[in-house]
Amino acid sequence: MTEVDFLTETRAFYDAVAEDYAVHFSEPLVGTPLDRGVLYGFAELVGEGGEVADLGCGPGRVTAYLASRGLSVFGLDLSESMLAIARREHPGLRFEQGSMLELDLPDGSLDGVVSWYSTIHTPLDRLPAVFAEFRRVLRPGGHLLLGFQAGEEPRRYEEAFGHRVALTFRRRQPEQIAALLEAAGFVLRSRTVREPDEELGEPVRQACLVARKPPEPVS
């Protein structure tokens, strides 16, 4: 699949299901204290007032949570339909349309980057370029939080919420993603994997990695 194909497919999927998705996942953090703890810890690492991009923000719930923790955060997503929900539900926050593969941000302009389950549709051979882009926009010492489904086999959907749309959800092993982050110049700070939450209907384990762009050496 070409870059254009997977981006087009991802955008079309979420444009079609946005309203149903927002209802189904209306409170994604309330029932997941372990995930909320990772986000809280990330906010503490970045520090109050830190400038953060929530990349692949969807309806903006994670963006809003990070803002409640004192971060200066904005959301970015491919899907204009998802962004419409984010703007409607969180009118005080900034949301923009764009791609993680080509961020319209200056080098070293952010204290933190969040990719909360937003690389799960990206083919493996495109991840090095994505992680290089994350590193580019971070300031020295800045932090990256990456959430994803842990596993080997991808899952292909040809229908969702009654819509005839297709998209592949790719699962990764934490060790594999950690190695790619280190190859991109990050230093891994935390690796957590939790078991599936049956109440949420999760079929596989969930992984979170926190990595840091090395600070500039002291002369």
SERO-4910 file (N, C-alpha, C, O; in steps of 0.05 Angstrom, whole numbers):
BEGIN
 pado doro    nc1    nc2    nc3   cac1   cac2   cac3    cc1    cc2    cc3    oc1    oc2    oc3
  Met    A     17    -24      0      0      0      0     17     25      0     36     27     16
  Thr    A     11     44    -17     27     68    -19     19     87      4     -1     83     18
  Glu    A     36    107      9     31    126     30      4    140     25    -12    143     44
  Val    A     -1    148      0    -27    161     -5    -50    143      0    -70    152     11
  Asp    A    -47    117     -6    -69     98     -2    -76     95     28    -99     97     35
  Phe    A    -56     92     45    -63     87     73    -73    112     86    -90    111    104
  Leu    A    -63    136     78    -73    160     90   -102    165     80   -119    173     96
  Thr    A   -107    160     55   -134    164     44   -154    145     57   -176    153     64
  Glu    A   -146    120     61   -163    100     73   -169    107    102   -191    105    111
  Thr    A   -148    116    117   -152    123    145   -171    147    147   -189    147    164
  Arg    A   -167    168    131   -184    191    132   -213    184    125   -231    193    138
  Ala    A   -217    168    104   -244    160     96   -258    144    118   -282    148    123
  Phe    A   -243    126    131   -255    110    152   -265    128    175   -289    125    183
  Tyr    A   -249    146    185   -256    162    208   -276    184    201   -292    192    218
  Asp    A   -275    194    176   -296    212    168   -323    199    168   -343    212    176
  Ala    A   -324    174    160   -350    159    159   -361    152    187   -385    154    191
  Val    A   -343    144    205   -353    134    231   -351    154    253   -357    147    276
  Ala    A   -343    178    248   -336    197    270   -358    200    291   -352    198    315
  Glu    A   -382    206    283   -403    210    303   -409    185    319   -412    187    344
  Asp    A   -410    162    306   -415    137    321   -391    130    339   -395    121    362
  Tyr    A   -367    135    330   -343    131    346   -344    148    371   -338    139    393
  Ala    A   -351    173    368   -352    192    390   -372    183    412   -367    187    435
  Val    A   -395    172    403   -415    162    422   -405    137    436   -407    134    460
  His    A   -394    118    420   -385     93    431   -362     96    451   -362     82    471
  Phe    A   -344    115    445   -321    120    462   -324    147    476   -306    163    475
  Ser    A   -348    151    488   -354    177    499   -337    184    523   -332    208    527
  Glu    A   -328    164    538   -312    170    562   -288    150    562   -287    133    579
  Pro    A   -269    153    544   -249    132    541   -229    131    564   -215    111    567
  Leu    A   -227    152    580   -207    151    602   -219    146    629   -204    138    648
  Val    A   -245    149    632   -257    146    659   -253    117    669   -247    114    692
  Gly    A   -257     98    652   -255     70    661   -227     57    658   -224     33    662
  Thr    A   -208     73    652   -181     62    648   -161     78    665   -145     94    654
  Pro    A   -161     73    691   -143     88    708   -113     84    702    -97    101    707
  Leu    A   -106     60    692    -78     55    686    -69     72    662    -47     83    662
  Asp    A    -87     75    642    -80     93    619    -79    122    629    -61    137    621
  Arg    A    -98    129    645    -98    156    655    -73    162    671    -63    185    671
  Gly    A    -63    142    685    -39    146    700    -15    151    682      3    167    689
  Val    A    -14    138    659      8    142    640      7    171    630     27    185    628
  Leu    A    -17    180    622    -21    207    612    -13    228    634     -1    248    628
  Tyr    A    -21    222    658    -15    240    681     15    242    684     27    264    688
  Gly    A     29    219    684     58    219    686     72    233    664     91    248    669
  Phe    A     62    230    640     73    245    617     70    275    621     89    290    616
  Ala    A     47    284    630     43    312    636     62    323    657     72    345    654
  Glu    A     68    307    677     87    314    697    115    317    686    130    335    693
  Leu    A    122    299    668    149    300    656    152    325    638    173    338    639
  Val    A    131    331    623    132    355    606    133    381    622    148    399    617
  Gly    A    116    382    643    116    405    660     94    424    653     87    427    630
  Glu    A     83    438    673     61    456    669     68    477    648     90    489    649
  Gly    A     49    482    630     54    502    609     69    492    585     73    506    566
  Gly    A     78    467    586     93    456    564     77    454    539     53    448    539
  Glu    A     89    460    516     76    460    490     75    431    479     96    419    475
  Val    A     51    421    474     48    393    466     29    391    443      9    406    441
  Ala    A     35    372    424     17    365    402      6    337    407     21    318    412
  Asp    A    -21    335    406    -35    309    407    -40    301    379    -60    311    367
  Leu    A    -24    283    368    -25    277    339    -43    252    335    -38    231    346
  Gly    A    -63    256    317    -83    236    314   -103    238    337   -110    218    350
  Cys    A   -112    262    342   -127    268    367   -156    258    366   -169    257    387
  Gly    A   -167    251    342   -194    242    341   -213    263    353   -211    287    346
  Pro    A   -232    255    370   -251    275    381   -241    292    403   -255    307    415
  Gly    A   -215    290    409   -202    309    427   -204    303    456   -198    321    473
  Arg    A   -211    279    465   -214    273    493   -187    273    508   -185    283    530
  Val    A   -167    261    495   -140    261    507   -129    289    507   -116    297    527
  Thr    A   -133    304    486   -124    332    485   -136    347    508   -121    361    522
  Ala    A   -161    344    513   -174    358    535   -163    349    562   -160    366    580
  Tyr    A   -158    323    566   -147    314    591   -120    326    596   -114    335    618
  Leu    A   -103    327    576    -76    338    579    -78    368    585    -62    379    601
  Ala    A    -97    382    573   -101    410    579   -109    414    608   -101    433    620
  Ser    A   -126    395    618   -134    397    646   -111    393    665   -112    400    689
  Arg    A    -89    381    656    -65    376    672    -45    399    669    -23    397    679
  Gly    A    -53    421    656    -37    445    655    -19    448    631     -2    465    630
  Leu    A    -22    430    611     -6    432    587    -18    451    566    -43    454    565
  Ser    A     -2    464    551    -11    480    528    -11    462    504      9    459    490
  Val    A    -34    450    499    -36    428    480    -56    434    458    -76    447    462
  Phe    A    -49    425    434    -68    427    411    -70    399    398    -52    383    401
  Gly    A    -92    394    384    -96    369    371    -94    371    341   -101    392    329
  Leu    A    -85    349    329    -83    347    299    -94    321    291    -89    300    304
  Asp    A   -108    320    268   -120    295    259   -124    297    228   -126    319    217
  Leu    A   -124    274    215   -129    272    187   -158    278    180   -165    290    160
  Ser    A   -176    269    198   -205    269    193   -218    296    201   -218    303    224
  Glu    A   -229    309    181   -244    334    187   -269    329    203   -278    346    219
  Ser    A   -281    305    199   -305    298    215   -298    294    244   -314    303    262
  Met    A   -276    282    250   -267    279    278   -261    306    290   -267    312    313
  Leu    A   -248    323    274   -241    350    284   -266    367    290   -266    383    308
  Ala    A   -287    363    274   -312    378    279   -323    370    306   -333    388    321
  Ile    A   -321    345    314   -330    336    340   -312    348    362   -322    358    382
  Ala    A   -286    347    358   -267    358    377   -273    387    382   -273    396    405
  Arg    A   -277    403    361   -282    431    364   -309    437    378   -311    456    393
  Arg    A   -328    420    372   -355    423    384   -354    416    414   -366    431    430
  Glu    A   -339    395    421   -339    387    449   -319    402    466   -322    404    491
  His    A   -298    413    454   -277    427    468   -272    454    455   -250    458    443
  Pro    A   -291    473    456   -288    498    441   -265    515    450   -256    533    435
  Gly    A   -254    511    473   -232    527    483   -205    517    474   -184    530    480
  Leu    A   -204    495    459   -178    484    451   -175    486    420   -194    491    406
  Arg    A   -150    484    412   -143    487    383   -140    459    370   -127    442    381
  Phe    A   -153    456    347   -152    431    332   -147    438    303   -159    456    292
  Glu    A   -128    423    290   -120    429    263   -120    402    247   -116    381    258
  Gln    A   -124    405    221   -122    382    203    -94    379    192    -82    399    185
  Gly    A    -84    355    191    -57    350    181    -49    321    184    -64    305    194
  Ser    A    -24    315    175    -13    288    175     11    287    193     28    306    193
  Met    A     14    265    207     38    261    224     63    258    207     85    263    217
  Leu    A     60    250    182     83    246    165     96    272    156    119    272    147
  Glu    A     81    294    158     92    319    149     79    341    166     60    354    157
  Leu    A     91    346    189     80    365    208     87    394    200    110    400    194
  Asp    A     68    411    200     72    439    193     81    454    219     68    472    228
  Leu    A    104    445    229    115    456    254    145    461    251    158    445    238
  Pro    A    155    482    263    184    487    262    200    465    277    189    452    295
  Asp    A    225    462    270    243    444    285    244    453    314    245    477    320
  Gly    A    243    433    332    248    439    360    227    458    372    234    475    389
  Ser    A    202    456    364    182    476    373    164    465    396    148    480    407
  Leu    A    166    439    403    148    427    423    164    415    446    186    406    443
  Asp    A    150    416    469    161    402    493    151    373    495    164    357    508
  Gly    A    130    367    481    119    340    482    103    333    457     91    351    445
  Val    A    103    308    450     87    297    428     72    272    439     84    255    452
  Val    A     46    271    434     30    248    442     19    235    416      8    248    399
  Ser    A     23    209    414     12    193    392     -4    171    406      7    149    409
  Trp    A    -29    176    413    -45    158    429    -61    140    410    -83    148    401
  Tyr    A    -50    117    403    -63     98    385    -67    110    357    -86    103    343
  Ser    A    -49    128    349    -52    141    323    -32    131    302    -33    140    279
  Thr    A    -13    113    310      4    101    290     -5     73    282      9     59    267
  Ile    A    -28     64    293    -36     36    289    -46     30    261    -50      7    254
  His    A    -49     51    244    -57     46    216    -33     51    197    -36     48    173
  Thr    A    -10     58    208     13     64    192     29     39    186     36     24    204
  Pro    A     35     33    161     51     10    154     78     11    168     89     33    172
  Leu    A     89    -12    174    114    -14    189    137      2    176    153     15    189
  Asp    A    139      0    149    161     13    135    159     43    135    178     57    128
  Arg    A    136     54    144    133     83    146    139     94    174    142    118    178
  Leu    A    140     76    194    144     85    221    171    100    226    171    119    240
  Pro    A    193     91    214    218    107    218    215    136    210    225    154    223
  Ala    A    201    141    188    197    169    179    179    184    199    183    208    204
  Val    A    158    170    209    141    183    229    156    190    254    153    212    265
  Phe    A    172    171    264    187    176    289    208    198    284    214    213    303
  Ala    A    220    199    261    239    220    255    225    248    255    237    267    264
  Glu    A    200    249    245    185    274    246    178    281    275    179    305    281
  Phe    A    171    262    291    166    268    319    191    280    332    189    300    347
  Arg    A    214    268    327    239    278    339    246    306    329    255    323    344
  Arg    A    240    311    303    247    337    292    233    360    306    245    380    311
  Val    A    207    356    312    192    378    323    195    381    354    186    401    365
  Leu    A    208    362    366    213    364    395    238    380    401    258    379    387
  Arg    A    236    395    423    260    409    433    278    388    446    269    367    454
  Pro    A    304    393    448    322    376    463    311    372    491    304    392    505
  Gly    A    309    347    500    297    341    526    268    337    526    256    330    546
  Gly    A    255    341    502    226    337    500    218    308    501    234    290    495
  His    A    193    303    507    183    275    511    162    267    491    146    284    481
  Leu    A    162    242    484    143    229    467    128    208    482    140    192    496
  Leu    A    101    207    480     85    186    490     71    172    467     57    185    451
  Leu    A     75    146    466     64    130    444     47    107    456     58     91    471
  Gly    A     22    106    448      4     84    457     -4     68    433     -8     78    411
  Phe    A     -6     41    436    -13     23    414    -22     -4    425    -18    -10    448
  Gln    A    -34    -19    407    -43    -47    414    -19    -65    411     -5    -65    390
  Ala    A    -14    -82    431      9   -100    430      0   -127    418    -21   -138    424
  Gly    A     17   -137    400     11   -162    387     26   -165    361     44   -149    354
  Glu    A     19   -186    346     33   -192    321     14   -189    297     22   -176    277
  Glu    A    -10   -200    298    -27   -201    275    -44   -176    272    -57   -168    292
  Pro    A    -45   -164    249    -63   -141    244    -92   -151    243    -97   -174    239
  Arg    A   -110   -132    246   -138   -138    243   -150   -119    222   -148    -95    224
  Arg    A   -163   -131    203   -175   -116    181   -205   -114    184   -219   -134    188
  Tyr    A   -215    -89    183   -244    -85    185   -254    -77    157   -242    -60    144
  Glu    A   -276    -89    149   -289    -81    124   -316    -67    130   -330    -59    111
  Glu    A   -323    -64    155   -347    -51    164   -344    -42    192   -331    -55    208
  Ala    A   -355    -18    199   -354     -8    226   -378      9    232   -384     28    217
  Phe    A   -391      4    254   -415     19    263   -436     21    240   -449     42    237
  Gly    A   -438      0    224   -458     -1    203   -449     13    177   -464     15    158
  His    A   -424     23    176   -414     36    153   -396     17    137   -380      2    149
  Arg    A   -399     17    111   -382      0     94   -356     15     88   -352     28     67
  Val    A   -337     13    107   -311     25    105   -290      5    112   -296    -14    127
  Ala    A   -266      8    102   -245    -12    107   -220      2    119   -212     24    111
  Leu    A   -208    -12    138   -183     -2    150   -169    -25    165   -182    -42    177
  Thr    A   -143    -24    165   -127    -44    179   -116    -32    205   -105    -10    205
  Phe    A   -120    -47    227   -110    -39    253    -85    -57    258    -88    -81    261
  Arg    A    -62    -44    260    -37    -59    262    -28    -60    291    -27    -40    305
  Arg    A    -21    -85    300    -11    -89    327     19    -92    325     30   -103    306
  Arg    A     33    -83    346     62    -84    347     72    -95    373     58    -93    394
  Gln    A     96   -106    373    109   -115    397    123    -91    409    137    -76    395
  Pro    A    121    -86    435    135    -63    448    165    -63    442    176    -41    438
  Glu    A    178    -86    442    206    -87    437    213    -77    409    233    -63    405
  Gln    A    196    -83    390    200    -74    362    197    -44    360    214    -31    347
  Ile    A    177    -32    373    173     -3    372    195     11    387    205     32    379
  Ala    A    204      0    410    226     12    425    251     13    409    265     33    409
  Ala    A    257     -8    393    281     -8    377    279     13    355    299     26    348
  Leu    A    255     16    343    252     37    322    255     65    334    266     83    321
  Leu    A    245     69    358    248     95    371    278    101    377    287    123    372
  Glu    A    292     81    387    320     85    392    336     90    367    355    106    366
  Ala    A    328     76    345    342     81    319    336    109    309    352    120    294
  Ala    A    313    121    317    306    148    308    319    169    326    316    193    321
  Gly    A    334    160    346    349    179    363    336    185    390    344    204    404
  Phe    A    316    170    398    303    173    424    316    156    445    329    136    439
  Val    A    313    165    470    321    149    493    296    139    507    280    156    516
  Leu    A    293    113    510    269    102    522    269    107    552    289    103    565
  Arg    A    247    117    563    245    123    591    226    104    606    229     99    629
  Ser    A    205     95    592    185     78    605    172     60    584    167     68    562
  Arg    A    167     35    593    153     16    576    133      1    593    141    -13    612
  Thr    A    107      5    588     87     -9    604     68    -24    585     61    -15    563
  Val    A     60    -48    594     41    -64    580     20    -74    600     27    -85    620
  Arg    A     -5    -69    593    -26    -78    611    -43    -99    597    -44   -101    572
  Glu    A    -56   -116    612    -73   -137    601    -99   -125    590   -107   -103    597
  Pro    A   -112   -139    572   -137   -129    560   -158   -124    582   -161   -140    601
  Asp    A   -173   -103    579   -195    -96    597   -221   -109    585   -231   -100    564
  Glu    A   -231   -129    598   -255   -143    588   -279   -125    587   -296   -128    568
  Glu    A   -282   -106    606   -305    -88    606   -305    -70    581   -326    -61    572
  Leu    A   -281    -64    571   -279    -48    547   -279    -64    521   -278    -53    499
  Gly    A   -279    -90    524   -279   -107    500   -253   -108    486   -252   -113    462
  Glu    A   -231   -104    500   -204   -103    487   -195   -132    482   -195   -148    500
  Pro    A   -187   -138    457   -179   -166    451   -150   -172    456   -142   -195    458
  Val    A   -133   -151    459   -104   -155    462    -93   -136    483   -107   -118    493
  Arg    A    -68   -141    490    -55   -124    510    -51    -96    498    -50    -92    474
  Gln    A    -47    -76    516    -44    -48    508    -17    -39    518    -10    -43    541
  Ala    A     -2    -25    501     25    -17    507     28     13    506     15     27    490
  Cys    A     45     24    524     52     52    524     82     55    527     94     43    545
  Leu    A     94     71    510    123     77    512    126    107    516    113    123    503
  Val    A    144    114    534    152    142    538    181    144    531    198    129    541
  Ala    A    188    162    512    215    166    503    223    195    504    205    213    505
  Arg    A    249    201    504    258    228    506    278    234    484    295    218    477
  Lys    A    276    258    473    297    268    455    320    278    472    315    294    490
  Pro    A    343    267    468    366    274    487    370    304    489    368    319    469
  Pro    A    375    314    513    381    342    516    408    349    504    425    332    499
  Glu    A    411    375    498    437    383    487    459    380    508    454    386    531
  Pro    A    483    371    499    504    368    519    513    395    531    513    415    518
  Val    A    520    393    556    530    417    570    559    422    563    576    404    567
  Ser    A    565    446    552    592    451    544    609    461    568    632    467    564
***
